[in-house]
Amino acid sequence: MIRRTSTWRAAGSVIGVLALVGAMSIGVVGISSSVAGARGTTKVKIPTYKNKLNSNTNGWCTPAQGCNGQGGSDANYGTIAVVKPSSNYGGYGSNAPAPAGQKKFARISGAGVDQDTVSGCPNPGYDASLNVPYCQGPYVCYEGTCSAAVFPTNGFTSSVMVYIDPTWAAANPGQQVDWDVGLNNTSGAYLSDNGFTMCTTTAGGGGFYVNLNQFGGCNSSPEELTTAGWYTLKQVFQSVAGQIVVTYSVTPAGGPAWTSVVNTGEPTSGTGGPSYLWFADEDALGLPVAQVSRKNN
């Protein structure tokens, strides 16, 4: 993100509690997280954000913020545009339909962090020397400034729909897509990242491995998304017994869902509000996305 580009990192590991619902089995190994505790003593309402990406990209970063324009070194966040289903960027999801009830959706592309390019990922992967991904995607700020300093009383939920293209994944192994929700400290400054890490693989005929918070690496997983279609990625943040608990879920169209509950083990007193929603690592050019939302629980 704007404040955090040079400090992108993964922190200490915690073990999530896996709860499988229905027939879909998506496990997670090597879960790592750096979520800090939240403060729930003050009643606060973070403005609700909802955009189906069916007609506009309201709320997403602007050219002045490094999206859809010339961002310069360390300030490129790729592109986002609403398109018709017949569009085809970079060969990803060329036959992707719009989600049910929509005629359009958005396609996003990452951009090179240290290169003067606004679209395209010239070197997918992760720059260990700079501690950042080579390519970053667009983002949405909470409260317009990414500086919320108070955790909502009952926590909050964020979600996004992404289209999975196993055929493209098989032809382009080692590509990474990270969907990240940031948290601030009680001063409204950056604190931590909490997200899904999806990596393309040829295994099983092609698909995306799913892990949590494995920023900086494209790692294998015992579970993989191998069926083409729209999936909902959701994170529910709550303060439980003085600590932040994050419930991650992945739901394909028609369900059922996989859920992983991660107790971060951080104290509640030091964490402020939510910061941003961000495709922090976005190697899949033209990734279809839709129905982005955030709301208080």
C-alpha positions in Angstrom: 0.0 0.0 0.0 1.0 3.6 -0.1 2.5 3.6 3.4 3.5 0.0 3.4 5.2 -0.8 0.0 8.7 -1.0 1.5 7.6 -3.0 4.5 5.7 -5.8 2.9 6.4 -8.9 5.0 5.1 -12.1 6.6 5.3 -12.5 10.3 5.3 -15.3 12.9 3.2 -18.4 12.2 0.1 -19.4 14.0 -2.0 -22.5 13.4 -5.5 -22.0 12.1 -8.4 -24.2 13.2 -9.9 -25.8 10.0 -13.6 -26.4 9.7 -14.7 -28.2 6.6 -18.3 -27.7 5.5 -19.9 -29.9 2.9 -18.0 -31.7 0.2 -15.5 -29.1 -0.7 -12.2 -29.7 1.0 -9.8 -26.8 0.9 -7.1 -27.2 3.6 -4.4 -24.7 4.6 -0.9 -25.4 5.7 1.8 -23.1 6.9 -0.6 -20.4 8.0 1.2 -17.3 9.0 -0.3 -14.0 10.2 0.6 -10.8 11.9 -2.8 -9.6 12.9 -2.8 -7.5 16.0 -5.6 -7.2 18.6 -8.5 -4.9 18.3 -10.2 -2.3 20.5 -13.9 -2.8 21.0 -14.6 -0.5 23.9 -15.7 2.5 21.7 -18.7 2.2 19.5 -17.6 3.0 16.0 -19.1 2.5 12.5 -16.7 2.3 9.6 -18.6 3.4 6.5 -20.0 0.5 4.5 -18.4 0.0 1.1 -20.0 -2.1 -1.7 -19.3 -2.1 -5.4 -20.4 -5.0 -7.7 -18.0 -3.6 -10.3 -20.9 -3.9 -12.7 -20.8 -0.3 -14.0 -18.0 1.7 -12.3 -14.9 1.4 -10.1 -15.9 4.0 -7.5 -13.8 3.7 -4.3 -10.8 2.2 -6.0 -7.5 4.0 -6.2 -7.1 6.8 -8.8 -4.3 7.7 -11.2 -3.0 10.2 -8.7 -2.7 7.4 -6.2 -0.8 5.2 -8.6 -3.6 3.2 -10.3 -4.6 3.4 -14.0 -1.9 6.0 -14.5 1.8 6.7 -14.2 2.7 6.0 -10.6 6.5 6.1 -10.8 8.9 4.0 -8.8 7.5 2.2 -5.8 4.0 3.7 -6.5 2.5 1.5 -9.3 -0.7 -0.3 -8.4 -1.8 -1.6 -11.8 -5.1 -1.1 -13.5 -8.8 -1.8 -12.9 -11.6 -1.4 -15.5 -15.2 -2.5 -15.9 -15.6 -4.7 -18.9 -18.0 -6.9 -20.8 -17.7 -10.7 -20.5 -16.3 -10.9 -24.1 -13.2 -9.0 -23.1 -9.9 -10.8 -22.9 -6.8 -9.4 -21.2 -3.7 -11.4 -21.5 -5.5 -14.7 -22.1 -6.8 -15.1 -18.5 -10.4 -16.2 -18.2 -11.2 -15.5 -21.8 -14.6 -17.2 -21.5 -15.4 -15.8 -18.0 -19.1 -15.0 -17.7 -20.3 -12.2 -15.5 -21.5 -13.3 -12.0 -25.1 -14.1 -11.6 -27.3 -11.0 -11.8 -24.6 -8.9 -13.6 -23.8 -8.0 -17.2 -20.3 -6.8 -16.5 -17.4 -7.2 -14.1 -13.9 -5.7 -13.6 -10.6 -6.9 -14.8 -7.4 -6.0 -12.9 -3.7 -6.2 -13.8 -0.7 -5.8 -11.6 2.1 -3.4 -12.5 5.8 -3.4 -11.9 6.7 -1.9 -8.5 10.1 -0.5 -9.5 9.4 0.2 -13.2 7.6 2.9 -15.0 4.8 0.8 -16.4 1.1 1.1 -15.6 -0.1 -2.3 -16.8 1.6 -5.6 -17.1 3.8 -7.7 -14.8 7.3 -7.9 -16.4 8.7 -10.1 -13.7 6.2 -12.1 -11.7 7.3 -13.1 -8.2 8.9 -11.5 -5.2 11.9 -9.2 -4.7 13.5 -10.5 -1.6 16.1 -7.7 -1.5 13.3 -5.0 -1.4 10.9 -7.2 0.6 8.1 -6.5 -1.9 6.3 -8.3 -4.7 7.5 -7.4 -8.2 3.9 -6.6 -9.2 1.1 -4.9 -7.2 -2.6 -4.6 -8.0 -5.2 -1.9 -7.2 -6.7 -1.2 -3.8 -9.6 0.4 -1.9 -9.0 2.5 1.3 -11.2 2.4 4.3 -12.5 5.9 5.2 -10.9 7.2 2.0 -7.5 7.6 3.7 -6.6 4.1 5.0 -6.2 5.6 8.5 -9.0 4.2 10.6 -7.8 4.1 14.2 -10.6 2.4 16.1 -11.7 -1.2 15.6 -15.5 -1.6 15.0 -17.3 -2.7 18.2 -18.4 -6.1 16.7 -15.7 -6.4 14.1 -16.0 -6.2 10.4 -16.3 -8.3 7.3 -14.7 -7.9 3.8 -15.3 -10.0 0.7 -14.5 -10.1 -3.0 -15.3 -12.4 -5.9 -12.5 -13.6 -8.2 -12.7 -15.8 -11.3 -10.5 -18.9 -11.3 -9.1 -20.1 -14.6 -7.4 -23.5 -14.1 -6.3 -23.7 -17.8 -4.4 -20.5 -17.6 -2.9 -21.5 -14.2 -1.6 -24.8 -15.7 0.1 -22.9 -18.5 1.5 -20.2 -16.2 2.7 -22.0 -13.0 4.2 -20.0 -10.2 2.1 -16.9 -10.5 0.7 -15.4 -7.3 -2.5 -13.5 -6.4 -2.8 -12.0 -2.9 -6.0 -10.5 -1.6 -5.1 -8.6 1.6 -6.9 -6.7 4.3 -4.8 -4.3 6.3 -5.1 -3.3 9.9 -3.9 -0.2 11.6 -2.7 0.6 15.1 -4.6 2.9 17.4 -2.8 5.9 15.9 -4.2 5.0 12.4 -0.7 3.9 11.1 0.0 0.6 9.4 0.1 -2.4 11.6 -0.4 -5.7 9.7 -1.6 -7.6 6.7 -4.1 -10.4 6.6 -4.8 -12.2 3.4 -5.3 -15.1 1.0 -2.4 -16.3 -1.0 -3.2 -18.1 -4.2 -0.5 -19.6 -6.4 -0.9 -21.2 -9.9 0.2 -24.8 -10.4 0.2 -27.6 -13.0 -0.8 -30.1 -10.3 -4.1 -31.9 -10.8 -4.3 -30.6 -14.3 -3.9 -27.0 -13.2 -5.4 -24.7 -10.6 -4.6 -22.4 -7.7 -3.2 -23.5 -4.4 -4.8 -21.7 -1.5 -2.8 -20.6 1.6 -3.2 -17.8 4.1 -0.7 -15.0 4.6 2.2 -16.6 2.8 3.3 -13.3 1.4 6.6 -13.5 -0.5 6.4 -17.0 -1.8 4.3 -19.2 -4.1 3.9 -22.3 -2.0 2.2 -25.6 -2.5 -0.9 -26.6 -0.5 -2.8 -29.9 0.0 -5.8 -28.0 -1.4 -6.3 -26.5 -4.8 -9.0 -24.7 -6.8 -9.3 -26.7 -10.0 -12.8 -25.9 -11.2 -13.3 -22.8 -13.4 -15.7 -20.2 -12.0 -16.4 -17.4 -9.6 -15.3 -17.8 -5.9 -16.0 -15.6 -3.0 -13.1 -14.8 -0.7 -14.3 -13.6 2.7 -12.6 -12.4 6.0 -14.5 -11.8 9.2 -12.5 -9.9 11.9 -13.6 -10.1 15.5 -12.3 -9.4 18.9 -12.6 -12.6 21.1 -11.4 -12.8 24.7 -9.0 -9.9 24.1 -7.5 -11.1 20.9 -8.3 -10.7 17.2 -9.7 -13.8 15.5 -10.0 -13.9 11.7 -12.3 -16.3 9.9 -11.3 -16.9 6.3 -13.6 -18.6 3.9 -13.6 -19.6 0.2 -17.0 -20.3 -1.4 -17.5 -21.4 -5.0 -20.7 -20.5 -6.8 -23.4 -22.7 -5.3 -21.2 -23.6 -2.3 -20.3 -25.3 0.0 -17.6 -23.2 1.8 -14.3 -23.9 3.4 -13.5 -22.0 6.6 -10.3 -21.5 8.5 -10.4 -19.7 11.9 -7.1 -18.1 12.8 -6.5 -16.8 16.4 -3.8 -14.3 15.9 -2.8 -14.2 19.6 -2.3 -10.5 19.6 -3.6 -8.2 22.5 -6.7 -6.2 21.8 -5.4 -2.9 23.2 -2.9 -2.1 20.4 -4.9 -2.4 17.3 -7.0 0.3 15.6 -9.3 0.0 12.6 -9.2 -1.6 9.2 -6.9 0.1 6.6 -7.3 -1.2 3.0 -8.5 -4.0 0.7 -5.7 -4.7 -1.7 -4.6 -7.1 -4.4 -1.1 -6.8 -3.0 0.5 -9.3 -5.4 -1.2 -9.5 -8.7 0.6 -11.6 -11.4 -2.5 -12.7 -13.3 -3.1 -10.0 -16.0 -6.8 -9.4 -16.5 -8.0 -11.2 -13.4 -11.8 -10.9 -13.3 -13.1 -9.5 -10.0 -16.6 -8.4 -8.8 -18.8 -7.7 -5.7 -16.3 -6.1 -3.4 -17.6 -5.2 0.0 -16.8 -4.2 3.6 -19.2 -3.8 6.5 -19.4 -3.7 10.2 -20.6 -7.0 11.8 
